[in-house]
């Protein structure tokens, strides 16, 4: 997502009373907050367009000789808005000046065929924003956008329009703000935020058919714009408080866990020199002392007594069950964290034609928690900083040039306590993780400990010019990406895997894998993107949006030559992306708008696609022993065990998607409301996924297709996906009430919904059932959510509005209703010698489905597990993602009261409730057939939580 200005634009046509175009009319647009002035004249057809206006309140004055001056005294523009005016000038003899209200200018937006939603500052700050244990962040608003489905994945919270959850792109002030290794949230940590919502002037979420100026990713474009100072000093101080006394007990909690969360900070902004230089700053901190429910699938005391001597020390690490009649141990584990973020921005008007702003943003988080059955303590330290400069120059009344420079640095440092000790560490290395089918894992997987630094250097330029009916924009961006360091500790820990609890107790592991070496590398890549687009107003009521984009992404290289060329792919150099959109006002007043479009959107392959090859020789020797013997898991045969490999397909291509949509929007006559109905579709092509062509870790070496090599993870790019959706949107606004609602009916299909890269411990959902037949995996996507309803709005209560104590009450609410995400019934066995990826047999009448209950799936009476497990070497025939868990029903409410303390100081008290009705929303059930908790949900989303807030403003 590059080379674009996430701001607003204003365009229109100036007519006389006979509806003839007025040529060379003067148009003045003044920002009422900063005094910034833009001037231009209309074309021969009476047209004008002003791009890249910061969000704010504007005064628009239009004049021409012989006509009365027309003034729109207050015309608000929000982030990403393209507003169109039809201005009619009256003869000067009638009146010298005519002033109209913003409502008189109101029309449906007649911009491009892009699909999405814009959030104003009040919606960012005032909607109930209690995001579980994370505090206030932008996720709340993003999830209210049509075509967005929550995934409940860590650092990848949502999927958009059928695209994968790592395909979203984030921007702050038109600059890229993305983690470059794996496509995850850069601001992850205590709150998963990128910048404080109190520092935002607005946010735009584009989900489909964006213009040619956007690219790099084919998921959502989440664009945030920071506030700037104005001609008046304004500031705030705020505190948001939550504790266990304000929260309900989760259905899985044995007792209400401790919770103390303080999120506090302040903002200040104003003029250094009136109409010339402005400054804005924000500081925010979050301190959380909490505990979360942790459910462990464990061993009974009788099972521990029966354990073989070699594994008895490991079995002793499992706690005894504390839920009668189950193998579950449930407890509250500490989840403490802290966050500090600081932003400062300065804006300066050099002249009427040149403006510049600079912004620095810092964010640091620290979290500590416990993981796995052994409750291993984990620590995460994340630091992010971003520095940007933006220069805009207006060479003429009809042209604009914008240049941007940014440097971003992201640091992540994860550490764990001492791993499990087993066997002879001098021979086997430390055993960091023990994975047992049907039980929770012990220790940590070596992929969980990491330390790296990411640097991103970005420079971009955009040039816009109005030529008659054509609004041309062209530009490009160059980015230099650096990834230094790597995952894991230099002494990499091993992983021991057992098929099930019985094999574990007998001391018969299916495999032991260990990496030897140091995977620290320095990866470098360059992204060079360019575009040209034309907004062609071929008629006063019809605009075409034509564009072409080209993206060149170099194949990452290791700066010290540590990754051989044989472990890289050839690259893809023909990534041309055409774009087309249209917007047609079906009636003269602009009450009915028909829009649509088509476009091609590429999605960059993350640095991990090549960077994961650092686990190959010579940096790393992967040693995998099939069915090893205690106590020396590798033993004297260590030198003879073939190493595993992670390889990208040399013919890998850049993934892309085709977007297409059609919508009709109608402003309801006599009201301030509108409705729209539309279709959107996405076809994903060349999607990455992982195959294991040489068998999994349990396959005996002699049976592998190539016995000279161990496990091979091959990263390919030829999977596909399809998404189709119907969207209905309603909006209603008046002075005291605003309401927006949407319903999305969607279906998303693919073969795999993500890729992975480890040689062992791969989640079954990320593997093909049959390496030779990808079609057997065709089914609902992991993020397929058929029904999504969102309602949100605010209402100023009508009673005693002018009374200091009784007036000023406001209510904001969010209602979210969604259907469930899908899951697959896996056999839980490794009889394909490939990561337990086999599925169950599809025996009619063998499963009983109760999707809205904790036990969403169970065996029918008279059916046994053995009847549904396929024979060794044969495939289970139940489909992928055929089952569904619990739906989501959630009501969030905020009630606030404002007080005028003095002429300039105000206080606001607010009480917010997340999941007000305390609905139990179970998460995805256990889909492993051989598990003691098969079909049962082990966790649920947050119960009711309340938050109290106090804010002082001036």
N, C-alpha and C positions, 0 to 999 in steps of 0.2 A: 504494500500500500504506500505508494510514493508520489512525490511531486504534485501535491495538491494542497489547496488552502481550505481548511475546514472552517469556513466562515459563511456569511450570507451574501446574497446578491439581490439586486433590485433592477428590474427591467420594466418596460412599459411602452405605451404608444400615446402620443399627444394628438388630440383631434379638436377640430372646431365644432361649433354647434350644428353644422351640416354633415358631421362625421368625415370631413376631409382631413388628411394628415397635415400637421403644422410643422413645417421645416424650420430648423435652426432655433427652436425654442430653447431657452436657457433652463437647465435643471440644476438646482443646488440641493445637495444632501448633507445635512449637518448632524453630527452625533451630539445629542443633547447632553450627554454626560461629560464628554471630553472636548467639545467644540471643534473636533476635526471636521473639515469641510472638503467635499468633493464637488467639482463643477464639470458639466459637460453640456453639449448641445445635441438636439435631436437630428436624426438623419433626414434625407429627403423624403422618406416614408413616415416620418414622425416617430421613429423608434429611438429608444435609448436603453442602455444597459450599464450597470455599475457592478463589477464583480468584487469579491474579496472585501466585503464590509464586515468589520467585527460585530458580533452580536451586541445588540443594544437598542436604545430608543432613538429614533431619528425624526428630524423635521425636514420635509421635502417641499421645496418651493419651485413652481414652474411658471415661467413668464415668457411672453412674446409680444412684440410691438402690436398694438391695436387690441390686445386682449387683457382681461382682468387677471391679475396674479392669482394663481391657485396654490393654496398652502395646505399640506397635510401636517397638522401641528404635532401629532404624536403617532409615529408609525413604528411599532416594535418589530425587530427582526431577531430571530433566534438562530442558533448554530445550525448550519447546513440548509437554511431555508432559501428558496428561490421565489421571491415574491414578485408578482406582476401587477402593474397599475394600468388602468385605462382612464386617462385624464382628459376631460372635456373642458376646453377653455371657452368662456363666454366673452362677448364683446366688452371692451373697456367702458363703453358708454353706460352700461348697466350698473356695474360695480367695479371699484378699483382693486379689491382683493376679496377672495372667497376662501374661507377656512372650512375644511371638512375634517371629520373625525376618522380615526383608524378604521372604525367599523364600516364607514362608508367606502373604504378602500378594499374591504375584505373580499377575497375570492379564494376558491380552491387553488392550491399551488399547481401551476402548469409547467413544472420543470420536466426533467428527463423521466425515462421509464424505470428509474431505480426504485427499489422497494426498501422501506425501513421506517424508522421512527426517530423523532427528535424530542429531547427532554430539556425543558427550560430550567433555569436556576432554582425556581421554587420547587419543581418536581424532583430535582436532585437533593435538595436540602430538607424538604418537608414531608415527603412520602415516608411512611413507616419503614425504617431501614435498620432492621435488627437481623443481620445475616448470621444466624447461629452463633457459634463461638468466635466468629471473625470480626464482629463489630460492623461499622457502617462502611460500605464500599459500593462501587458502581454495579455490582452484579444484580442488585435488586431491580434496577431500572432495565438493564439489558434483558433480563428474563421476561419483561413485560412486552417485548417486541414480538410481533407475529413471526412465525416460522422458526422460532428459537425453542429448542428443547433442552432442559437441564440433563446433564449426564451424571452428576454427583461424583465426578472424577476429580482427584486432587490435581490442582493447578490447570485443569482443563474443564471448566465448570459447565460449558454448554456447547451444543452443536447446532449448526444453522443450515437450513435448507438442504439437508442431505449431506453436507460437507462434514468432514471429520472434525473432532473437537480440537485437534492441534492445528487446524487450518485457519483459525481466526487471527486477525491482525489488529493491533492496538496502536493508537496515535495520541500524542499529546502535543497540542499546538502545531499540527500538520507535520510533525516529525515522527518517524517510526520508533516504536517502543516495544520491541519484541525480543524475547529470549531466542538466541540463534542456534542453540545446539539441538533442542528437541521441540520447539514450537510451543513451549509452556508459558505460563504467566511469568513475566519478569519480576513483578512485585509480590511473588508468593511468600508466604510466611505467616505471621501472626494474623493478618487481616486479609491477605490476598488482594490488597488494593495497590493501585499504581500511584495515586495522588489523592489527597484528602478531598472528599466531596465538597467541603466548605470552600475549597479553592477553585471550584469549577464554575465557569460562566454558562456551561451547558454541555450536552453530549448528543451526538448523532450516532445511531446504529443503522448501518446499511446492510441489508441481508441479501440483496439480489440486484443484478443488472446495473452495477455502477458504471460510470463513464470511463473513458480511456485513461483518464488521469489516475485511476486507481488500479492497483495490481499487486503482484507478489503473492497474495493469498486469495483463495477462492471461497473462504468462509465469510464470516461477518467482518465488516469494517467498523470498529468501535473507535470513534473520534472524540476526544475530550479537549476542551478549550479552557485555559486558565483565565481567571479574572484579571483585570487590569485596573490601575488606579484611575480616578476621575477628578473632576475639578472640585469636588468636595471630599473632605476627609471622612472616611467611613471605617468602622472596625467592629469586631465582635470578640467575645470571650464565651466559651461554652464548655459544658461538662455533660457527658452522658454516662449514666450509672446503671449497672445491672448487678444483682446478687441473687443468691439462692432463695431468699425470702420472696422475691418477685417472680420466681419461676416454678413451674409445675414439674413433678417427677416424670421422667421418661418411663414409658411402659416397661423398659428393660432394666431400669435402675432398681436395685434392692432398696436404696434409700435416696433421698434427694442429695445429689452430690454438691460439694462446695462450689461456689461461683462468686467471684468478685472481679468485675470488669469496670475500669475507668477509662473513658475515651474523652480527652480534653484538649483544648488548644485555643487558638485565637487567630484573627485576621486583622490586617490594617492596610489601608490604601488611600492614596490621595495625591495632590499635586506637589511637585517640587517647584514647578513654575507653571502657573495657570495657562491652560490651552497649549502647553508646550511639553512638559516633562512630568511623568507620573510614575509612581512606585506602588507595588502591592506585595504583601508578604503574608505567609501562613506558616504556623507551626502547629503540629498535632502529635500527641502521644497517646499510646494505648498500653495499659498495664492489665494483664489478665492473670488471675490466680484461680484456676478451675480444675475440675476433674471430669472425666468422661467415662461412660460405661464401656467396659472392655469384656467381650464375651469370648471365651477360649474353649475350643473343643479339646478335651483333655482325656486322661486315663483314669480309670477307677483304681482304688487301692488294691483290689484283687488282681487287676491287670499288671500293676507295677510289681507285685510279688511274683508273678509268673514270668517276668522279664528275664531273658538270658543274661548271664553275668556281664558280658561285654557291653550291653546297652543299659544295664541297671543305673549307672550314673546319669545317663540321659533321661531315662524314665522318671528318675527322682526329681528332675527339673519341672515336670508337669505338676501343677497344683491339683488337689483332689476336687471333684465336682461339688458344687454347693447348690445346685438346682435338683431337687429330688426327681428320680426317674429319668435323668438325662446324663450325658457325659459332658455337661457344660459347667464351666466355672465363670462366674460373673463378678466383676469388681469394678470399682472406680479407680482410675489411674490418673495421676497428675498430668495436666496439660497446661503448663504455664508458658507465658510469653510476654514480650514487650515489643513496642514499635515506636519509632520516632521518625517523623517526616518534616522536612522544611522546604519551603518554596519561596523564592523571591523573584520578582519580575519588574523590569523597568521599561517604560515606553517613552520614546522621544520623537517629537515632530521636528525634523531638520528644516523643512520648508513646506510650502503647500504641496509640493510634488514628492517629497521624500519623508519616509517614516522608518523607524527602526525600533525593535524591541529585543531584549535579551532576558533569558530566563534560566535559572538554575534550580534543580530539584534534587533533593537527597532523601533517601529512605533506607532505614536500617531496621531489621527485625531479628529477634532471637526467640527461639522456641525450644522447649524441652518436654519430652513425653516418654512413654514407655511402650515398647512394641513386642509382639510375639507372645508365645506361651510362657517364655521365661522372663517376660516383663523387662526386657533389656532397655536400659536408659539410652535415649537418643537426644542429640543436641543439634540444632540447626541455626547457623548464623548467616544472614543474607544482607548484603549491602548493594544499593543501587544509587547511581548518580547520573544526572543528565544535564548537559549545558548546551543551550542553543541560542542562535542569533538569527533574527529575521529582518531583512531589509526590503522595503517596498518602494518602488519608484514609478511615478506616473509621467512618462515622457510627453504624453499629449492627453487631451480630454477623452480619447477613446482607446487608450492603451495603458497597460499596467505590467510591470515586471516585478517578480518576487524572487528573492534569493534567500536560501536558508543553509545554515551550517549547524551541525550538532555532533556532540561526542557523548556517548553513553557507555557506562561501565557497570558490569553486573558481576557480583562475587557471591559464591555459594560455598559453604564449608560445613559439611555434615560429619559428625563423629558419633561413635557408639562405644559403649563400655566393652570390656574384654569379652571376646567371643567364647563359645563353648570349646573345651579342651577334650580331645579324644585321640586315643592311640598315641603314636610317637610324633610330636610336632616336628622333630628334625627330619622325618621322612614324609609325613603327610601334610605338614602345615597345620595351622589352626583350623578347626572346623567351625566356620562362622555361622552356618545355618544347617538345620536338620529339618527336612520337609517330609512329612508323613501323610499319605493319603487318608482323608477323613479326620485328621487332627490339625490343630494349629501348629505353625512352624515354631521351632526353637531358634533363638539367636537372630541373626540378620543376614540377608543375602548380600553378597559383596557389591551388588549394584546399588545398595542403599547408602553406602558411605562414599562421599565424593568431595572433591575440592577443585574448583576451577575458577578462572577469571575470563570474562568475555568483554571485549572492547569493540565498539562499533563507531566508525567515522562516516558521517553522511554529509553530502553537499548536493543541493538541488536548486534548480532554477525553473521558473514558469513565466511565460510571456503570454499576455492576453491582448487582443486587439479587436475592435468592432469595425467591420467593413460592410457597410450597407446592412443587409439582412443577416449577415454572417457574424457570429461571435466566435472567433478563433482562439484556441488556447493550445499551446505546445510547450513541451518542457522535457526535462530528464533529471535523473538522479544517479549518483554514484555512491556506492557504499563499500567500505573496506571492513571486512569482518575478521576478528581475531578470537580464537579460543585457545587459551593457555592452561596447562595443567591437565587434569583428567579426573576420572572417577576413581574411587577406592584408595585404600592405603597401599604403600609400596609392597608391604608383605600381604599379598592377597589371601583371603581366607577361603577355605574350601566349602563345598556343599555336599551333604550326604542326603540321599533320597531313598525313601521306602514306599512301596506300593500302597500299603495299608497298615493299620495298627497291628494286625497279626504278624505280618512280616517284620515289623519293627521290634516287637516283643521277642521274636525268634532270633533277632540279630542278623537278618538277611537283607541288607541294603540292595536296591536295584542298581544303584550307581553311586560313584563318588567322583566329583569333579573339582579340580583345583587349577588355578592359574598361577604361573610362576613368572615373575618379571615385574617390570615397572611400566604402566601404560601412559605415563605422562607425555603429552605431545603438545605441539603448537600448530594449530590449523589456521590457514589463511584462505579467504575467498573474496571475490569481487562480484558485486551486483551492479550492472549498468542497464538502466531501463529508460526508455524514451517513449513519447506519445505525441499525437496530434489529434485534436478533436474540433468539431465544428457544430455549434448550435445554430441551425439554419432556420430562421423564421420565414418559411415560404409563404405564409399567409398570417394575417393578424390572429387567427385562431389555430394555426397548425405550426408546430415546431418539430423539426427533425434533429436528432442528435447522432452525429456520425463520428466515428473515431477509430483509430488504429494504434495499437501499442506493441512495442517490441521489448522483450526481456532477455537479457544475457546474464546467466549465472554461471560463473566459472566453477569447475570441479575443484573442491577444496584440496589444498596441498599441505604437506607437513613441512614447516619452515626449516627443519633440520634434516630433512630427507629420511625420517624414520619410518615412513609408510611407503612401501614400494609402489611403483606405478601399476603393478599387477593387481593391487588391491583397490584401484580406483576405476570409475566408469568413464566412458569416452566423452560424455557431455552432450548437450542438446542445444543447437545454435539456430534453430528455425522457429523460435517461439513468438510468432506473430499472433496478435489477439485482436480481431476486429470487434467493433461495438456498434450497435444500432439501437436507437430508441426513438419514440415519437410521443407527443402529447398534443391532443386535439380538444379544443373547447367546442363542444357540440352546439352550444348556444352562445349568443352574443354576450350575455351577462357573465358567463363563466361558471354557471351553476352545475353544468355537467361536463366532466372531463374524462376522456378516454385516453389511456396511455398503455404502452407496452414496449417490448424490446427483446433483443437477443444479443448475446455476447459470449466470447471465449475468455476464460479466466484461468491463468496458470497458478500453480501452487509450488513454491520453491521446495526443493528437497533440503531438509535441515542438515546442518553439518554432521549430525550423528550418522547420516547415511554413509559417509566415508569415515568419520571419526571412530566408529565402532570397530573398524578394522585394526585399531591399535591393540586389540586382544589377539592378534595373530603374531606368529613369529616375524621378525626377530624380537619384537618388544615383549611379547607374552607367549609362553608355551602353555597351551591348554592341555591338561592331562585328565583323561576320563577313563575310569576303570569300571567296566560293567560287572555287576554282581561281585564286588570285592569281598575279601575275607578279613575279619577282625584279627588282631588289633591294627595291623599295618595295612591301611587301605590301599596304598600304592605299592608299598613294600619294595623288594629287590627288583621287581619288574618295571620300576618307574621309567627307566630309560627306554624300555621297549613299547611303551604305550603311545600310540599315534596321537598327535595333537589335533584339536579341533580348529575350525576356521570360521570367521565371519566374513562374507564376501558380498559386495554389491554385484548385481548382474552387470557385466561390461556394457551391455546394450540398454542400460536403464535410461529412461526418458523422463522429462519433467511432467509430473501429473497436471491435468487440466480438467476443466468442467465447462460445459455449455449451459448457459442460463437463458431462460426464455420465460416471458410473463405477459399477461394481458389483464388490464383492470379497468373498471368503470367506477367513477366517483361521482356522487350526487350530493349537492348542497340542498338541504330540504327547505323549500320556499317558506318564508315567514318565520324562520327559526334560525338559530345560530348553531345548527347541527349539520352533520354530514355523514353519509354512509358510503362505503366502497365494497365492492365485491370483485375478487380477482383470482386468477390461477397463476401459480408459479411452478416451474419445472426445472430440474437440474439433471444433467447426465455427466457422471464422473468417469474419466478415462485415464488409463495409465496410473492407477492408484498403487501405492507401494504396499507390499505385504511380505511375510517371511515364509520360506519353505525349508524343509529339512531333507534334502534329496539323498543324504547318506545315512538316514536313520537317526533315531534319538539316542539319548545317553544309555538307555537300557538294552540296546541292540548289541549282541555279541559281535566282537570286532570281525570275526571271520565271515559273518553274514552280511556285512555292509556291502553296498554296491562297489565301493572303492575301499578295500581293507587297509590301504596305506594311509588313510586319513580317518580322523575321528569324526565327531559330530560336525556337520557343516550347516551353518545358518546362511541361506542365500536370500538376499534382499532383492526382490523383483518389483517391476512396475508395469504390470499388465492386468490388474484387477479393474473392475468397473462397478458403477453404482447408478441408481436411478431414484429420483425423488419427484413426487407429484403432490401438490397441495392446493386446496381451496382456502381462501382467506376472506373473512368478513370483518370489517372494521367500522366502528361507530364512534363519533366524537361530538360532544355537545359542550358549549361554553357560553356562560354569561358572567356578569360582573361578580357574582357571589358563588358560582358553581362551575366546576369543570368536571367532565366525565369522559373517559375513553375506555373502550372495550374492544376486544377482538376474539375471534374464534378461528382456529386453524384445524383443518381436517387434512391429515397428511399421511403419506406412506413412503418409507425409505427402504430400499432393497440394496444389498451388496453381497459380496462373498466373504469379505473380512473388513472389519471397521477400524483397523489400526495395524501397525507393524511392530515387531520387536526384534531383538538382536542377540539375546543371550543364547549360549549353547545348551544351557540346562535351565530347568525351572520355568519354562515358558508356559504362560496361561493357556489352557486348551482352547479358549475362545479366539486366540490369535493364530491358530494353525488350521491348515486344511485337513479335512477328514481323509481325503485321498490325494496324494501328491500328483497323481496323473489325471485327476478330474476335478477341476476347480468348481464346476457346476454343481457338485454335491453340496457345496457351501452356500449356494444361492438361497437367500432368505432375508427376513427383516434385519435391518441394521441394528447394531447394539444400541444406537440412539434413536431408534424408530419409536416415536410417540404419536399415536394416531389422533388424539384429541387434546387440544390445549385451549382453555378459556382464560382470558385475562380481563379483569375489570379494575380500574383505578381512577381515583379522582379526589377532589377536595370540595368542601362546602363550608362557607362562612355562616354560622348560625345566625338567624335573623333577629333574635330578641335583643333589645337594648344596645344596638350597635354603637351608639354614641356615649353610652355609659362607661365610665372608666373601669368599673369593677364587674359589671354584668355583661358588657359587650366584648367584642374581640375574640370570641371563641371560634375555633376552626376544627373541622374533622377531616382527616385524610384516611383513605382506606385502599387496600389492595385485596382483591379476591382472585385466587388462582386455583383452577381445577384442571387436572391433567389425567390422562390415562397412564397406564404403567409401561415401563420399559420391558423388553423381552429378555428371556434367558433360555439356555439350551440344557437339555437333560443329557449329561455325560455319564458314561458307565462308571467312571472313577477308576478304571483299570488301565493298565499299560499293555494290553494284549496286542497293540500295534507297535510296541517298542518306540513310542513317540509321545512322550509328555502327557500321558493320560488323555489324549485327544479323541479317543473313540467315544461314540455316542451309544445310547441305549437302543434296544430293539423297539420297534413300533408295534406293540401288541394291542389290538383294539380292546378297549374296556379295562386296560390294566392300570390306568391312572385316573384318580379322582381330583378334579380341579375346583378349588375355592379361592380365586385370586385375590379377594379383598380381605382375607384373613391371614393370621400369622402363619398358619399351615396352609400355604397356597397350593400345595401339590402333595399327594400321598399315594401310596400303592392301594389299589382296590382290594377289598377283602378276598382272600384266597390267592393273591398274587405274591410271589416271592421275588426278592432281588435277583436271584440266580436266573429266573425266567427271562429277565430283561437284559442280561449281560451277554453280548455276542461272544461266540467262540473265538479262541485265539486266532489272530490273523484274518478275521472277518470283520466287516464294517457294520456298525449299528445303523439302522435305517430310519430312525426318527429324525425329523427335520431340524435345521438350525433355527434357534430362536423361535420355537413354536409356543413357548409358555409365557405367561404374563404374571407379574406379581401384583402389588397393591397400587391403586390409583392415588393421586395426591389431591387433597382438599385442604385449602389453607386460607384463612382470613386474617389479615393484618390491619390494625387500626391505630391511628394516632389522633390524640385529642390535645389541642394546644390553646393557650390563652396568652394574649399579648397585653402588656401594660405600658402605658406611657409614663415614665418616671419623671422626665423633664421634657423641655421642648426638643431636645436632641437625643436623649437616652431612652431606650426602650428595653423592657425585659420580657422574655417569653418563657413560659413553663410548658412542658410537653410531657405527656405520658404515652408511651407506645407499647403495643402488644403484638407480638409475633405469634401466629397460630392461636388467635384469641379463643377459639372454640375448643382448643386442646385436642384436636383431631389426631388420632394415631395413624401415622403414615409409614407403613412398613417398607423397608428397602428390599432389594432383590433377594429372593430366597436362595438357599443352597441348592444348586442343581446337580450335585454329585450323587449318583444313584446309590453308591456303596457307603455313603456317609450316614452316621447316626442321626444327623439333623436334615436329611434329605427333604426338600420341599418346604423347609421352614425358614422364615425370616429370622435373622439373628440380630438385626439392628433396626432402628426406626429413626426417622427424621426427628428434629427437635420438637419437644413438647412446648406448651405455652411458655414464652419468656416475655418479661416486661422490662421496659427501660424507661427511666426518668431522666429528663433533660432540663437544663436551665441555660438560657442564652441571653447575654447582654449585648446590645447593639447600639451604635451611635452613627 
